[in-house]
């Protein structure tokens, strides 16, 4: 399920969306916390980025930050950055099909984030994390629910598939 090679002394996971202000930073904050809670913080590094450059240096969208904060997460440290295919990472998880195309398509180390979601149904088009940017607050809450569930599945996979993490 997860690629096995490590790019450095830590297993590196990059989360990618369009502007790096909504979906991928939400996933970044949640996954990083779940990894720390599992005792893997020194072994797994999480980063996030966007395929576009127009938000580089900006904090996450205020609605995404408010949704995370209301759920007890710290959304204050994020600053948007642009995806760089040359960075050494072990696993790239994109939020939708457009992001997948933007990073060059599916490979052994590039997948969609919800490929790891136990409730996603790729056969029915349900493998995207929907972009909440142009919608209301409920879209950000829906994204957080998907992200929390998928982050838990990712941590389970790390614990069970990567013996060097134990």
Buried (B, 14 or more C-beta within 10 A) or exposed (E): EBBEEBBEEBBBBBBBBBBBBBBBBBBBBBBBBBBBEBEBBEBBBBBBBBBBEEBBEBBBBEBBBBBBEEBEBEBEEBEBBBBEEEEEBBBBBBBBBEBBEBBEEBEEBBBBBBBBBEEBEEEEEEBBBBBBBEEEEEBBBBBBEBBBBBBBBBBBBBBEEBEEBE
